[in-house]
Amino acid sequence: MKNLNPNGKREIIIFSVIVIALSSVICFISYKLDDPNVSILTVFAPSIVALIFTAITNGKKGLYELFIKQTVKKTGLKWLLISMIGIPVLVSLAMLTSLGFDISRFDLRTTQLLPQIVVIVLIAVGEEYGWRGFLLPRLMDKFNLLYSSIILGLIWGIWHFPAYLIGTGVPLQMDFTVFLLWVILGTLFISWIYYYTKSVLTSILAHISANAAFNYLLILPEFTGSMNTFWLFILYLSVLMMMIFYTKRKDLLKSDNNKYY
């Protein structure tokens, strides 16, 4: 049976508003201090607000379900692999397409691991317990996965906008509407994995792999001088998502989701 929790909609709205407002304040402080490094603190806002909300409404049991039960659980190898290599494979395919499939021209933007990889991991952990661990299950409790993902993608994208205004946290030399399109498609990808795993760990891994692909592979216009490769990536990801949501529509488009939290 679909959960008809009357407080669910209000909880979704209040959580989203607080996270966006908190991140906006941090970005404003970063701008006033003329120190873009301060804006990195925004990545912890989703998970911290989720922690506070959960502690107030569900206590220790809720915190256990959010941070432990959704992390330490048996997950199929297939889903772990999809989480870790799905986006990098599509990015690599886009790169190869733009290079005429001349593998000899395929190259990495950088091979430096530190401090980039540490920042990438912190970003994923700081966000995912809020977006996928807390917010997505509540959206899925009211809508099917497609609608839930689009709503979450819009919220996640808007959350990035304050950082975009001060020139940090999002790809440079890219229109924000294009970035928003990627965020929605990325949300569909991660939500699809979460639907079948109920694991924030797979969400964290997918988030890490996406950010790592954008950092280490030549996909973003600030590194390539062109949007062509990124548009190819968007095309491939769009086709993949349409195929998945069509072939699995009996699951992903059903409107009678079970209670998820």
N, C-alpha and C positions, 0 to 999 in steps of 0.2 A: 504494500500500500504506500502511496505517496504521502510523505509527511506534510501535514498542513500546519506546521508551527506558525502561529500568527506573528511571532516576533522575528521570524527568519528574514523577511524583507527589510525590516527596520535594522536588524543586525548587519546585513549586507551593506546597506546605505551608510550607516554610521561608521562601520569599519573603513569603507572606501574613502569617505570624506576625511576621516582623521588621518589616514595614511598619506593621502595626497596633501593635506594641509601641513602635516608635520614635515614632509619632504620639501614643500614649498618654503617653509620657514628656514630649513637648513640651507637650501639653495640661496635664499636671500642673505643669510648670514655669510655664506661663502662669497657671494658677490660683494657685499659690503667690506669684507676683510680682504678682498682681492686675492683670495687663496682658493683655487679650484679644488685643492686636496680636501677641504672641509666637506665638499659636496658628496664625497664617498660615503659619508655617514647616512645618507638617504637610503642606502641599500639595506640597512638594518631595520628600517621603519616597519615594513610589512610583517616581519616575524616578531618584532618586539610588541607591536600592537596586537597581533594574534595571541601572543603569550598573555598579555594583560587581559584581553577579552575572555580568553579561555579560563584563566585563573579566577576571574570574577564570576563567570556564569556556570562553570563546570568543575572548578576546583582541581584537586590533584588528579582525579580520574581523567578529566578532560586534558590536562597537561600531558599525562601519560599517553593518552590516545593520539594527541597531536605530535609529540616529539619522539616518542618511543615506538608505539604500535605502528605508526605509519612509516617508520624508518627501519626498524629491526624486524624484518619479516621475510619469509621465503618468497623469492621472486625468480621467475623463469629466466634462464640464460638468454633466451631470445629477446626478452624485453630489456635486459641489461645491455645487450649488444646494440639494440636499436637506439637506446638512450644515448649510448656513448659514441656511436659512429653514424647515426642517421643523418644529422645535419652536416657533419664534415664530409660525408660521401656526396651529398647533393651540392655542397659548395665546390668540392673537387670536380664534380661533373660539369658544373657551370664554368669553372676555370678551363678545363680541358676543351669544352665546346668553343670557348672564346679563343683558344689557342689552336683551333683546327685539329684537336686531338694529337698534337705534337708533344708527346710525353717529355721529350728532351728539354722543352721550354718550361715545363712545370717546376715551380720553385716556391720556397717558403718566403714569407716576408721577413721573418726573423727566427732565430733558433734560441734566443735568450729565454730561459725559463723563469728566472727570478728578476724582479718581483711580480711579473705579470701573472704567473699561474696562481700565486697566493691571492692576489686581488680577485682573479676570476672565481676561485673557490669561495672566497668570502662573499662575493656578490650573490652567488647562487644560493648559498646557505642562508644569507641574510634575507633574501626575498622569498624563497620557495615555501617555507613553513607558513608564510602569510598568504601567498597567492594560491598555491596548490593544496597545502595542508589545511588551511582554514577557509579561504573564500570559495574555492571551486566546489568542495563538497556541499556547501550551503546553496550555491547556485544550482547544482545538480539535483538538489532536493526539491527544486521548484520548476526547473526547465530541463529539456533534454540536453545532451552533451553539446550539440551544435550551438544552440542558443546560449548555453552557459559559457562556452568558450568565446563566443563573439563578445558577450558582455564583459567577461574577464579581460579579454584582449583590449577592449576599449578603455577599461579602467587602468590596466597595466600601462597602456600607451599614454594616457593622460597623465599618469603618475610620472612619466619621463619628461613631460613638457617643461616643468620648471628648470630642470637641468639643461634642456635644449636651449632655453632662453639665455642661459649664462654660458653656453658653449662648452658644456661638459656632459659626460655620461651617455651620449648618443653619438653615432657616426657623424663626423664632420662632412661638409659638402654634400649633404643629402637633405632633400625637402622633408619636413616632418611628416607629411601625409604618406610619403613612401615608407618612412620608418614605421609609422603606425600600421601600415599594411603588413610589413614583416612581423610586427609584434602580434597581430591577430592570427596570421598564419602559423607563427611559432607557438602561439597558445593552442591552436587546434592540434598541432603535432604533440605537444607535451600533454594536453588533456586526453588525447587518444591513448597515450601510454598509461596515464594515471587511471583511466577508466578500467583498464584490464589488470592493473597491478595494485591499485589503492596504496601506492608507495610514494612518499615524498622523496625517497632516495633516488628513484628513477627520474623524478622531476629535476632534482639537483644535478644528476649526471647529464641530463639532456641540456640543461641550462649551461653547465660548465662546457660541454662539447660545442654548443653554439657560439658562446663567447670566445672559446679557444680558436674555433674555425675563423671567426672574424678577425682575431688578433694575429694568427700565424699564417693564414692563407691570403692570397691576393684577391680579395673580393670587394672590399670597400672602395668607393671612389677616391677617398683621400690617399689611398695607396696606389691605385691604378690610373687615376686621372680620368676615369670614365665610369658611367653607370651601367655599361653594357653587361658586364659579368654579373653584377648584382641583379639586374633584371632577368637574366637567364636563371639565376638561382631562384628568384621569386616564381618564375614560370614553372620550374621543375617541382618546387614545393607545392604550388597551387594544384598542379596536376595530380601529385601524389595524394594530397588531402582530399581532392574530389573523388579519386578512385577509392580511397579508404572509407570515406563517409557514405559512398554509394554502395559499395559491396558489403559494408557492415551496418547498413541503415536500420536493420531490425533491432540492433543493439543501440547504436549511437544516436538514432533519431526518435527512439521511443520516448513517450511523454510520461510514463508511469514509473519513473525511477524509484528504487528503494531508498529508504533512509540511509544517508551516508555518514551521519555523525550523531 
